[in-house]
Amino acid sequence: MNCQGCHTPDGAGVMSVPDLRGEMGNFLKLQAGREYLVRVPGSANSTLSNEHLAEVLNWMLLEYAGASLSEDWRPYSAQEVGEHRRNPLYEVVEHRRNLIADFSGN
């Protein structure tokens, strides 16, 4: 529910919430983008365990990223999720805008 509430069940997003379909894998182009997917409030503040959150993020990447996910992508581990979610984001929109500018330039 934390993800679907804003991104909708099919990942399309609503209003200012970004569409994950065909785009989500782009965040893995940068370490900061990889961390971002864990640090957004819906992930970082989720009641899911680190292991289950890692499973959900990995599933979402496989389900929604499409061609934006490189063949050599590395799945999230429970340990990595636990490290990144300790520092949740508060300026999500600005942070996302900067990341998109960074990986679009790659």
PDB file as gemmi writes it, atoms N, CA and C in Angstrom:
CRYST1    1.000    1.000    1.000  90.00  90.00  90.00 P 1                      
ATOM      1  N   MET A   1       0.806  -1.201   0.000  1.00  0.00           N  
ATOM      2  CA  MET A   1       0.000   0.000   0.000  1.00  0.00           C  
ATOM      3  C   MET A   1       0.848   1.263   0.000  1.00  0.00           C  
ATOM      4  N   ASN A   2       2.015   1.216   0.637  1.00  0.00           N  
ATOM      5  CA  ASN A   2       2.852   2.413   0.675  1.00  0.00           C  
ATOM      6  C   ASN A   2       3.233   2.865  -0.728  1.00  0.00           C  
ATOM      7  N   CYS A   3       3.494   1.942  -1.610  1.00  0.00           N  
ATOM      8  CA  CYS A   3       3.890   2.286  -2.979  1.00  0.00           C  
ATOM      9  C   CYS A   3       2.674   2.568  -3.852  1.00  0.00           C  
ATOM     10  N   GLN A   4       1.672   1.675  -3.778  1.00  0.00           N  
ATOM     11  CA  GLN A   4       0.509   1.791  -4.650  1.00  0.00           C  
ATOM     12  C   GLN A   4      -0.327   3.030  -4.376  1.00  0.00           C  
ATOM     13  N   GLY A   5      -0.300   3.514  -3.165  1.00  0.00           N  
ATOM     14  CA  GLY A   5      -1.089   4.686  -2.830  1.00  0.00           C  
ATOM     15  C   GLY A   5      -0.762   5.873  -3.714  1.00  0.00           C  
ATOM     16  N   CYS A   6       0.475   6.022  -4.108  1.00  0.00           N  
ATOM     17  CA  CYS A   6       0.898   7.146  -4.957  1.00  0.00           C  
ATOM     18  C   CYS A   6       1.245   6.712  -6.381  1.00  0.00           C  
ATOM     19  N   HIS A   7       1.869   5.557  -6.513  1.00  0.00           N  
ATOM     20  CA  HIS A   7       2.317   5.114  -7.835  1.00  0.00           C  
ATOM     21  C   HIS A   7       1.270   4.293  -8.566  1.00  0.00           C  
ATOM     22  N   THR A   8       0.171   3.955  -7.924  1.00  0.00           N  
ATOM     23  CA  THR A   8      -0.929   3.142  -8.435  1.00  0.00           C  
ATOM     24  C   THR A   8      -0.482   1.689  -8.642  1.00  0.00           C  
ATOM     25  N   PRO A   9      -1.430   0.757  -8.703  1.00  0.00           N  
ATOM     26  CA  PRO A   9      -1.071  -0.665  -8.835  1.00  0.00           C  
ATOM     27  C   PRO A   9      -0.241  -1.007 -10.077  1.00  0.00           C  
ATOM     28  N   ASP A  10      -0.383  -0.219 -11.139  1.00  0.00           N  
ATOM     29  CA  ASP A  10       0.388  -0.529 -12.353  1.00  0.00           C  
ATOM     30  C   ASP A  10       1.657   0.296 -12.493  1.00  0.00           C  
ATOM     31  N   GLY A  11       1.996   1.094 -11.460  1.00  0.00           N  
ATOM     32  CA  GLY A  11       3.226   1.872 -11.484  1.00  0.00           C  
ATOM     33  C   GLY A  11       3.133   3.189 -12.244  1.00  0.00           C  
ATOM     34  N   ALA A  12       1.934   3.544 -12.722  1.00  0.00           N  
ATOM     35  CA  ALA A  12       1.780   4.728 -13.568  1.00  0.00           C  
ATOM     36  C   ALA A  12       1.949   6.043 -12.820  1.00  0.00           C  
ATOM     37  N   GLY A  13       1.682   6.057 -11.531  1.00  0.00           N  
ATOM     38  CA  GLY A  13       1.775   7.302 -10.778  1.00  0.00           C  
ATOM     39  C   GLY A  13       0.566   8.188 -11.028  1.00  0.00           C  
ATOM     40  N   VAL A  14       0.368   9.161 -10.152  1.00  0.00           N  
ATOM     41  CA  VAL A  14      -0.731  10.110 -10.294  1.00  0.00           C  
ATOM     42  C   VAL A  14      -0.216  11.521 -10.063  1.00  0.00           C  
ATOM     43  N   MET A  15      -0.773  12.457 -10.757  1.00  0.00           N  
ATOM     44  CA  MET A  15      -0.411  13.873 -10.660  1.00  0.00           C  
ATOM     45  C   MET A  15       1.109  14.059 -10.708  1.00  0.00           C  
ATOM     46  N   SER A  16       1.726  14.531  -9.639  1.00  0.00           N  
ATOM     47  CA  SER A  16       3.169  14.811  -9.671  1.00  0.00           C  
ATOM     48  C   SER A  16       4.023  13.597  -9.306  1.00  0.00           C  
ATOM     49  N   VAL A  17       3.395  12.466  -9.042  1.00  0.00           N  
ATOM     50  CA  VAL A  17       4.138  11.248  -8.700  1.00  0.00           C  
ATOM     51  C   VAL A  17       4.609  10.592  -9.992  1.00  0.00           C  
ATOM     52  N   PRO A  18       5.899  10.296 -10.094  1.00  0.00           N  
ATOM     53  CA  PRO A  18       6.427   9.798 -11.366  1.00  0.00           C  
ATOM     54  C   PRO A  18       5.947   8.405 -11.748  1.00  0.00           C  
ATOM     55  N   ASP A  19       5.892   8.199 -13.027  1.00  0.00           N  
ATOM     56  CA  ASP A  19       5.568   6.911 -13.633  1.00  0.00           C  
ATOM     57  C   ASP A  19       6.809   6.027 -13.527  1.00  0.00           C  
ATOM     58  N   LEU A  20       6.674   4.883 -12.898  1.00  0.00           N  
ATOM     59  CA  LEU A  20       7.811   3.970 -12.740  1.00  0.00           C  
ATOM     60  C   LEU A  20       8.046   3.116 -13.984  1.00  0.00           C  
ATOM     61  N   ARG A  21       7.019   2.959 -14.789  1.00  0.00           N  
ATOM     62  CA  ARG A  21       7.081   2.043 -15.933  1.00  0.00           C  
ATOM     63  C   ARG A  21       8.131   2.490 -16.939  1.00  0.00           C  
ATOM     64  N   GLY A  22       9.077   1.608 -17.191  1.00  0.00           N  
ATOM     65  CA  GLY A  22      10.120   1.884 -18.163  1.00  0.00           C  
ATOM     66  C   GLY A  22      11.171   2.872 -17.711  1.00  0.00           C  
ATOM     67  N   GLU A  23      11.088   3.324 -16.476  1.00  0.00           N  
ATOM     68  CA  GLU A  23      12.008   4.350 -15.980  1.00  0.00           C  
ATOM     69  C   GLU A  23      12.752   3.951 -14.703  1.00  0.00           C  
ATOM     70  N   MET A  24      12.171   3.102 -13.922  1.00  0.00           N  
ATOM     71  CA  MET A  24      12.699   2.836 -12.578  1.00  0.00           C  
ATOM     72  C   MET A  24      14.151   2.376 -12.578  1.00  0.00           C  
ATOM     73  N   GLY A  25      14.541   1.598 -13.565  1.00  0.00           N  
ATOM     74  CA  GLY A  25      15.914   1.100 -13.645  1.00  0.00           C  
ATOM     75  C   GLY A  25      16.951   2.193 -13.828  1.00  0.00           C  
ATOM     76  N   ASN A  26      16.536   3.349 -14.344  1.00  0.00           N  
ATOM     77  CA  ASN A  26      17.475   4.456 -14.527  1.00  0.00           C  
ATOM     78  C   ASN A  26      18.100   4.892 -13.204  1.00  0.00           C  
ATOM     79  N   PHE A  27      17.352   4.746 -12.114  1.00  0.00           N  
ATOM     80  CA  PHE A  27      17.888   5.160 -10.816  1.00  0.00           C  
ATOM     81  C   PHE A  27      19.091   4.319 -10.406  1.00  0.00           C  
ATOM     82  N   LEU A  28      19.221   3.118 -10.940  1.00  0.00           N  
ATOM     83  CA  LEU A  28      20.359   2.263 -10.590  1.00  0.00           C  
ATOM     84  C   LEU A  28      21.626   2.647 -11.341  1.00  0.00           C  
ATOM     85  N   LYS A  29      21.543   3.608 -12.245  1.00  0.00           N  
ATOM     86  CA  LYS A  29      22.731   4.078 -12.962  1.00  0.00           C  
ATOM     87  C   LYS A  29      23.700   4.805 -12.036  1.00  0.00           C  
ATOM     88  N   LEU A  30      23.175   5.341 -10.941  1.00  0.00           N  
ATOM     89  CA  LEU A  30      23.979   6.086  -9.975  1.00  0.00           C  
ATOM     90  C   LEU A  30      23.791   5.488  -8.587  1.00  0.00           C  
ATOM     91  N   GLN A  31      24.834   5.474  -7.793  1.00  0.00           N  
ATOM     92  CA  GLN A  31      24.708   4.976  -6.424  1.00  0.00           C  
ATOM     93  C   GLN A  31      23.673   5.802  -5.657  1.00  0.00           C  
ATOM     94  N   ALA A  32      23.677   7.111  -5.861  1.00  0.00           N  
ATOM     95  CA  ALA A  32      22.703   7.967  -5.176  1.00  0.00           C  
ATOM     96  C   ALA A  32      21.278   7.633  -5.605  1.00  0.00           C  
ATOM     97  N   GLY A  33      21.093   7.215  -6.840  1.00  0.00           N  
ATOM     98  CA  GLY A  33      19.778   6.814  -7.324  1.00  0.00           C  
ATOM     99  C   GLY A  33      19.349   5.496  -6.719  1.00  0.00           C  
ATOM    100  N   ARG A  34      20.289   4.595  -6.588  1.00  0.00           N  
ATOM    101  CA  ARG A  34      20.013   3.308  -5.951  1.00  0.00           C  
ATOM    102  C   ARG A  34      19.568   3.534  -4.508  1.00  0.00           C  
ATOM    103  N   GLU A  35      20.265   4.418  -3.814  1.00  0.00           N  
ATOM    104  CA  GLU A  35      19.917   4.747  -2.436  1.00  0.00           C  
ATOM    105  C   GLU A  35      18.559   5.437  -2.377  1.00  0.00           C  
ATOM    106  N   TYR A  36      18.277   6.286  -3.354  1.00  0.00           N  
ATOM    107  CA  TYR A  36      17.024   7.036  -3.405  1.00  0.00           C  
ATOM    108  C   TYR A  36      15.817   6.111  -3.324  1.00  0.00           C  
ATOM    109  N   LEU A  37      15.830   5.006  -4.079  1.00  0.00           N  
ATOM    110  CA  LEU A  37      14.687   4.099  -4.097  1.00  0.00           C  
ATOM    111  C   LEU A  37      14.401   3.503  -2.723  1.00  0.00           C  
ATOM    112  N   VAL A  38      15.410   3.431  -1.880  1.00  0.00           N  
ATOM    113  CA  VAL A  38      15.230   2.927  -0.510  1.00  0.00           C  
ATOM    114  C   VAL A  38      14.861   4.064   0.431  1.00  0.00           C  
ATOM    115  N   ARG A  39      15.375   5.245   0.162  1.00  0.00           N  
ATOM    116  CA  ARG A  39      15.236   6.374   1.089  1.00  0.00           C  
ATOM    117  C   ARG A  39      13.941   7.165   0.936  1.00  0.00           C  
ATOM    118  N   VAL A  40      13.190   6.981  -0.170  1.00  0.00           N  
ATOM    119  CA  VAL A  40      11.924   7.687  -0.305  1.00  0.00           C  
ATOM    120  C   VAL A  40      11.022   7.280   0.854  1.00  0.00           C  
ATOM    121  N   PRO A  41      10.157   8.176   1.319  1.00  0.00           N  
ATOM    122  CA  PRO A  41       9.362   7.887   2.513  1.00  0.00           C  
ATOM    123  C   PRO A  41       8.567   6.578   2.459  1.00  0.00           C  
ATOM    124  N   GLY A  42       7.973   6.259   1.327  1.00  0.00           N  
ATOM    125  CA  GLY A  42       7.200   5.022   1.233  1.00  0.00           C  
ATOM    126  C   GLY A  42       8.030   3.775   1.481  1.00  0.00           C  
ATOM    127  N   SER A  43       9.301   3.820   1.109  1.00  0.00           N  
ATOM    128  CA  SER A  43      10.207   2.695   1.373  1.00  0.00           C  
ATOM    129  C   SER A  43      10.804   2.787   2.772  1.00  0.00           C  
ATOM    130  N   ALA A  44      11.454   3.901   3.050  1.00  0.00           N  
ATOM    131  CA  ALA A  44      12.180   4.051   4.314  1.00  0.00           C  
ATOM    132  C   ALA A  44      11.276   3.896   5.525  1.00  0.00           C  
ATOM    133  N   ASN A  45      10.051   4.373   5.442  1.00  0.00           N  
ATOM    134  CA  ASN A  45       9.136   4.339   6.585  1.00  0.00           C  
ATOM    135  C   ASN A  45       8.184   3.150   6.564  1.00  0.00           C  
ATOM    136  N   SER A  46       8.369   2.269   5.629  1.00  0.00           N  
ATOM    137  CA  SER A  46       7.515   1.088   5.530  1.00  0.00           C  
ATOM    138  C   SER A  46       7.674   0.205   6.769  1.00  0.00           C  
ATOM    139  N   THR A  47       6.616  -0.490   7.111  1.00  0.00           N  
ATOM    140  CA  THR A  47       6.683  -1.434   8.230  1.00  0.00           C  
ATOM    141  C   THR A  47       7.289  -2.772   7.811  1.00  0.00           C  
ATOM    142  N   LEU A  48       7.617  -2.904   6.528  1.00  0.00           N  
ATOM    143  CA  LEU A  48       8.254  -4.138   6.048  1.00  0.00           C  
ATOM    144  C   LEU A  48       9.639  -4.284   6.663  1.00  0.00           C  
ATOM    145  N   SER A  49      10.051  -5.517   6.886  1.00  0.00           N  
ATOM    146  CA  SER A  49      11.421  -5.769   7.331  1.00  0.00           C  
ATOM    147  C   SER A  49      12.366  -5.394   6.197  1.00  0.00           C  
ATOM    148  N   ASN A  50      13.634  -5.264   6.507  1.00  0.00           N  
ATOM    149  CA  ASN A  50      14.628  -4.962   5.472  1.00  0.00           C  
ATOM    150  C   ASN A  50      14.620  -6.031   4.386  1.00  0.00           C  
ATOM    151  N   GLU A  51      14.491  -7.276   4.794  1.00  0.00           N  
ATOM    152  CA  GLU A  51      14.473  -8.381   3.831  1.00  0.00           C  
ATOM    153  C   GLU A  51      13.263  -8.279   2.902  1.00  0.00           C  
ATOM    154  N   HIS A  52      12.093  -8.029   3.470  1.00  0.00           N  
ATOM    155  CA  HIS A  52      10.892  -7.941   2.645  1.00  0.00           C  
ATOM    156  C   HIS A  52      10.894  -6.693   1.761  1.00  0.00           C  
ATOM    157  N   LEU A  53      11.418  -5.591   2.274  1.00  0.00           N  
ATOM    158  CA  LEU A  53      11.510  -4.392   1.445  1.00  0.00           C  
ATOM    159  C   LEU A  53      12.462  -4.625   0.277  1.00  0.00           C  
ATOM    160  N   ALA A  54      13.565  -5.296   0.522  1.00  0.00           N  
ATOM    161  CA  ALA A  54      14.493  -5.635  -0.571  1.00  0.00           C  
ATOM    162  C   ALA A  54      13.775  -6.481  -1.618  1.00  0.00           C  
ATOM    163  N   GLU A  55      12.988  -7.444  -1.176  1.00  0.00           N  
ATOM    164  CA  GLU A  55      12.238  -8.295  -2.109  1.00  0.00           C  
ATOM    165  C   GLU A  55      11.248  -7.475  -2.929  1.00  0.00           C  
ATOM    166  N   VAL A  56      10.546  -6.541  -2.292  1.00  0.00           N  
ATOM    167  CA  VAL A  56       9.572  -5.712  -2.999  1.00  0.00           C  
ATOM    168  C   VAL A  56      10.271  -4.812  -4.012  1.00  0.00           C  
ATOM    169  N   LEU A  57      11.368  -4.171  -3.615  1.00  0.00           N  
ATOM    170  CA  LEU A  57      12.096  -3.306  -4.545  1.00  0.00           C  
ATOM    171  C   LEU A  57      12.626  -4.100  -5.734  1.00  0.00           C  
ATOM    172  N   ASN A  58      13.160  -5.287  -5.477  1.00  0.00           N  
ATOM    173  CA  ASN A  58      13.666  -6.123  -6.570  1.00  0.00           C  
ATOM    174  C   ASN A  58      12.536  -6.542  -7.508  1.00  0.00           C  
ATOM    175  N   TRP A  59      11.393  -6.887  -6.938  1.00  0.00           N  
ATOM    176  CA  TRP A  59      10.235  -7.249  -7.758  1.00  0.00           C  
ATOM    177  C   TRP A  59       9.785  -6.059  -8.588  1.00  0.00           C  
ATOM    178  N   MET A  60       9.710  -4.886  -7.952  1.00  0.00           N  
ATOM    179  CA  MET A  60       9.284  -3.685  -8.674  1.00  0.00           C  
ATOM    180  C   MET A  60      10.210  -3.394  -9.846  1.00  0.00           C  
ATOM    181  N   LEU A  61      11.495  -3.544  -9.640  1.00  0.00           N  
ATOM    182  CA  LEU A  61      12.450  -3.306 -10.726  1.00  0.00           C  
ATOM    183  C   LEU A  61      12.206  -4.277 -11.873  1.00  0.00           C  
ATOM    184  N   LEU A  62      12.013  -5.543 -11.551  1.00  0.00           N  
ATOM    185  CA  LEU A  62      11.764  -6.531 -12.599  1.00  0.00           C  
ATOM    186  C   LEU A  62      10.419  -6.297 -13.283  1.00  0.00           C  
ATOM    187  N   GLU A  63       9.432  -5.859 -12.529  1.00  0.00           N  
ATOM    188  CA  GLU A  63       8.080  -5.662 -13.049  1.00  0.00           C  
ATOM    189  C   GLU A  63       7.940  -4.374 -13.861  1.00  0.00           C  
ATOM    190  N   TYR A  64       8.569  -3.281 -13.415  1.00  0.00           N  
ATOM    191  CA  TYR A  64       8.293  -1.976 -13.985  1.00  0.00           C  
ATOM    192  C   TYR A  64       9.440  -1.346 -14.775  1.00  0.00           C  
ATOM    193  N   ALA A  65      10.662  -1.728 -14.523  1.00  0.00           N  
ATOM    194  CA  ALA A  65      11.800  -1.012 -15.122  1.00  0.00           C  
ATOM    195  C   ALA A  65      11.920  -1.208 -16.627  1.00  0.00           C  
ATOM    196  N   GLY A  66      11.504  -2.338 -17.123  1.00  0.00           N  
ATOM    197  CA  GLY A  66      11.608  -2.590 -18.565  1.00  0.00           C  
ATOM    198  C   GLY A  66      13.031  -2.451 -19.062  1.00  0.00           C  
ATOM    199  N   ALA A  67      13.186  -1.800 -20.201  1.00  0.00           N  
ATOM    200  CA  ALA A  67      14.496  -1.647 -20.837  1.00  0.00           C  
ATOM    201  C   ALA A  67      15.434  -0.731 -20.053  1.00  0.00           C  
ATOM    202  N   SER A  68      14.909   0.011 -19.080  1.00  0.00           N  
ATOM    203  CA  SER A  68      15.779   0.888 -18.295  1.00  0.00           C  
ATOM    204  C   SER A  68      16.644   0.104 -17.306  1.00  0.00           C  
ATOM    205  N   LEU A  69      16.315  -1.160 -17.079  1.00  0.00           N  
ATOM    206  CA  LEU A  69      17.085  -2.002 -16.163  1.00  0.00           C  
ATOM    207  C   LEU A  69      18.180  -2.713 -16.947  1.00  0.00           C  
ATOM    208  N   SER A  70      19.428  -2.447 -16.581  1.00  0.00           N  
ATOM    209  CA  SER A  70      20.537  -3.075 -17.302  1.00  0.00           C  
ATOM    210  C   SER A  70      20.587  -4.568 -16.990  1.00  0.00           C  
ATOM    211  N   GLU A  71      21.137  -5.323 -17.911  1.00  0.00           N  
ATOM    212  CA  GLU A  71      21.220  -6.775 -17.737  1.00  0.00           C  
ATOM    213  C   GLU A  71      22.097  -7.169 -16.554  1.00  0.00           C  
ATOM    214  N   ASP A  72      23.037  -6.315 -16.196  1.00  0.00           N  
ATOM    215  CA  ASP A  72      23.960  -6.648 -15.107  1.00  0.00           C  
ATOM    216  C   ASP A  72      23.563  -5.988 -13.774  1.00  0.00           C  
ATOM    217  N   TRP A  73      22.283  -5.642 -13.613  1.00  0.00           N  
ATOM    218  CA  TRP A  73      21.832  -4.994 -12.387  1.00  0.00           C  
ATOM    219  C   TRP A  73      22.046  -5.916 -11.198  1.00  0.00           C  
ATOM    220  N   ARG A  74      22.240  -5.303 -10.059  1.00  0.00           N  
ATOM    221  CA  ARG A  74      22.484  -6.032  -8.816  1.00  0.00           C  
ATOM    222  C   ARG A  74      21.265  -5.860  -7.915  1.00  0.00           C  
ATOM    223  N   PRO A  75      20.609  -6.964  -7.538  1.00  0.00           N  
ATOM    224  CA  PRO A  75      19.444  -6.867  -6.654  1.00  0.00           C  
ATOM    225  C   PRO A  75      19.820  -6.283  -5.290  1.00  0.00           C  
ATOM    226  N   TYR A  76      18.836  -5.662  -4.668  1.00  0.00           N  
ATOM    227  CA  TYR A  76      19.018  -5.154  -3.312  1.00  0.00           C  
ATOM    228  C   TYR A  76      19.126  -6.313  -2.333  1.00  0.00           C  
ATOM    229  N   SER A  77      19.933  -6.132  -1.311  1.00  0.00           N  
ATOM    230  CA  SER A  77      20.013  -7.090  -0.212  1.00  0.00           C  
ATOM    231  C   SER A  77      19.361  -6.460   1.012  1.00  0.00           C  
ATOM    232  N   ALA A  78      19.000  -7.285   1.969  1.00  0.00           N  
ATOM    233  CA  ALA A  78      18.420  -6.788   3.219  1.00  0.00           C  
ATOM    234  C   ALA A  78      19.407  -5.863   3.933  1.00  0.00           C  
ATOM    235  N   GLN A  79      20.679  -6.202   3.893  1.00  0.00           N  
ATOM    236  CA  GLN A  79      21.698  -5.383   4.553  1.00  0.00           C  
ATOM    237  C   GLN A  79      21.775  -3.995   3.915  1.00  0.00           C  
ATOM    238  N   GLU A  80      21.798  -3.934   2.592  1.00  0.00           N  
ATOM    239  CA  GLU A  80      21.860  -2.645   1.893  1.00  0.00           C  
ATOM    240  C   GLU A  80      20.626  -1.805   2.214  1.00  0.00           C  
ATOM    241  N   VAL A  81      19.457  -2.405   2.174  1.00  0.00           N  
ATOM    242  CA  VAL A  81      18.219  -1.686   2.483  1.00  0.00           C  
ATOM    243  C   VAL A  81      18.285  -1.129   3.897  1.00  0.00           C  
ATOM    244  N   GLY A  82      18.738  -1.939   4.841  1.00  0.00           N  
ATOM    245  CA  GLY A  82      18.840  -1.499   6.227  1.00  0.00           C  
ATOM    246  C   GLY A  82      19.752  -0.305   6.398  1.00  0.00           C  
ATOM    247  N   GLU A  83      20.838  -0.276   5.652  1.00  0.00           N  
ATOM    248  CA  GLU A  83      21.781   0.847   5.736  1.00  0.00           C  
ATOM    249  C   GLU A  83      21.164   2.134   5.185  1.00  0.00           C  
ATOM    250  N   HIS A  84      20.518   2.054   4.031  1.00  0.00           N  
ATOM    251  CA  HIS A  84      20.011   3.252   3.368  1.00  0.00           C  
ATOM    252  C   HIS A  84      18.744   3.803   4.002  1.00  0.00           C  
ATOM    253  N   ARG A  85      17.906   2.952   4.545  1.00  0.00           N  
ATOM    254  CA  ARG A  85      16.639   3.454   5.075  1.00  0.00           C  
ATOM    255  C   ARG A  85      16.799   4.157   6.413  1.00  0.00           C  
ATOM    256  N   ARG A  86      17.985   4.096   6.996  1.00  0.00           N  
ATOM    257  CA  ARG A  86      18.257   4.833   8.237  1.00  0.00           C  
ATOM    258  C   ARG A  86      18.257   6.343   8.015  1.00  0.00           C  
ATOM    259  N   ASN A  87      18.392   6.744   6.757  1.00  0.00           N  
ATOM    260  CA  ASN A  87      18.484   8.166   6.424  1.00  0.00           C  
ATOM    261  C   ASN A  87      17.397   8.526   5.401  1.00  0.00           C  
ATOM    262  N   PRO A  88      16.122   8.555   5.831  1.00  0.00           N  
ATOM    263  CA  PRO A  88      15.046   8.822   4.876  1.00  0.00           C  
ATOM    264  C   PRO A  88      15.127  10.223   4.280  1.00  0.00           C  
ATOM    265  N   LEU A  89      14.595  10.351   3.084  1.00  0.00           N  
ATOM    266  CA  LEU A  89      14.568  11.638   2.391  1.00  0.00           C  
ATOM    267  C   LEU A  89      13.379  12.466   2.849  1.00  0.00           C  
ATOM    268  N   TYR A  90      13.596  13.772   2.910  1.00  0.00           N  
ATOM    269  CA  TYR A  90      12.512  14.694   3.208  1.00  0.00           C  
ATOM    270  C   TYR A  90      12.249  15.610   2.027  1.00  0.00           C  
ATOM    271  N   GLU A  91      13.270  15.908   1.251  1.00  0.00           N  
ATOM    272  CA  GLU A  91      13.141  16.740   0.047  1.00  0.00           C  
ATOM    273  C   GLU A  91      13.114  15.829  -1.177  1.00  0.00           C  
ATOM    274  N   VAL A  92      12.092  15.024  -1.283  1.00  0.00           N  
ATOM    275  CA  VAL A  92      12.014  13.985  -2.305  1.00  0.00           C  
ATOM    276  C   VAL A  92      11.991  14.565  -3.712  1.00  0.00           C  
ATOM    277  N   VAL A  93      11.155  15.537  -3.956  1.00  0.00           N  
ATOM    278  CA  VAL A  93      10.984  16.076  -5.312  1.00  0.00           C  
ATOM    279  C   VAL A  93      12.272  16.712  -5.815  1.00  0.00           C  
ATOM    280  N   GLU A  94      12.892  17.533  -5.001  1.00  0.00           N  
ATOM    281  CA  GLU A  94      14.139  18.181  -5.400  1.00  0.00           C  
ATOM    282  C   GLU A  94      15.251  17.146  -5.607  1.00  0.00           C  
ATOM    283  N   HIS A  95      15.344  16.194  -4.713  1.00  0.00           N  
ATOM    284  CA  HIS A  95      16.366  15.149  -4.814  1.00  0.00           C  
ATOM    285  C   HIS A  95      16.168  14.345  -6.099  1.00  0.00           C  
ATOM    286  N   ARG A  96      14.914  13.970  -6.392  1.00  0.00           N  
ATOM    287  CA  ARG A  96      14.616  13.207  -7.605  1.00  0.00           C  
ATOM    288  C   ARG A  96      14.959  14.022  -8.848  1.00  0.00           C  
ATOM    289  N   ARG A  97      14.624  15.295  -8.852  1.00  0.00           N  
ATOM    290  CA  ARG A  97      14.926  16.164  -9.997  1.00  0.00           C  
ATOM    291  C   ARG A  97      16.426  16.192 -10.276  1.00  0.00           C  
ATOM    292  N   ASN A  98      17.223  16.322  -9.226  1.00  0.00           N  
ATOM    293  CA  ASN A  98      18.680  16.343  -9.387  1.00  0.00           C  
ATOM    294  C   ASN A  98      19.207  15.007  -9.894  1.00  0.00           C  
ATOM    295  N   LEU A  99      18.672  13.906  -9.390  1.00  0.00           N  
ATOM    296  CA  LEU A  99      19.108  12.593  -9.851  1.00  0.00           C  
ATOM    297  C   LEU A  99      18.787  12.387 -11.320  1.00  0.00           C  
ATOM    298  N   ILE A 100      17.584  12.754 -11.709  1.00  0.00           N  
ATOM    299  CA  ILE A 100      17.181  12.572 -13.113  1.00  0.00           C  
ATOM    300  C   ILE A 100      18.087  13.401 -14.027  1.00  0.00           C  
ATOM    301  N   ALA A 101      18.415  14.599 -13.616  1.00  0.00           N  
ATOM    302  CA  ALA A 101      19.350  15.417 -14.401  1.00  0.00           C  
ATOM    303  C   ALA A 101      20.705  14.740 -14.490  1.00  0.00           C  
ATOM    304  N   ASP A 102      21.162  14.144 -13.382  1.00  0.00           N  
ATOM    305  CA  ASP A 102      22.460  13.464 -13.376  1.00  0.00           C  
ATOM    306  C   ASP A 102      22.468  12.225 -14.269  1.00  0.00           C  
ATOM    307  N   PHE A 103      21.471  11.346 -14.150  1.00  0.00           N  
ATOM    308  CA  PHE A 103      21.550  10.134 -14.952  1.00  0.00           C  
ATOM    309  C   PHE A 103      21.110  10.367 -16.392  1.00  0.00           C  
ATOM    310  N   SER A 104      20.403  11.427 -16.658  1.00  0.00           N  
ATOM    311  CA  SER A 104      20.060  11.751 -18.044  1.00  0.00           C  
ATOM    312  C   SER A 104      21.292  12.249 -18.796  1.00  0.00           C  
ATOM    313  N   GLY A 105      22.240  12.785 -18.065  1.00  0.00           N  
ATOM    314  CA  GLY A 105      23.476  13.252 -18.677  1.00  0.00           C  
ATOM    315  C   GLY A 105      24.473  12.129 -18.931  1.00  0.00           C  
ATOM    316  N   ASN A 106      24.208  10.947 -18.366  1.00  0.00           N  
ATOM    317  CA  ASN A 106      25.128   9.803 -18.560  1.00  0.00           C  
ATOM    318  C   ASN A 106      24.918   9.148 -19.898  1.00  0.00           C  
TER     319      ASN A 106                                                      
END                                                                             
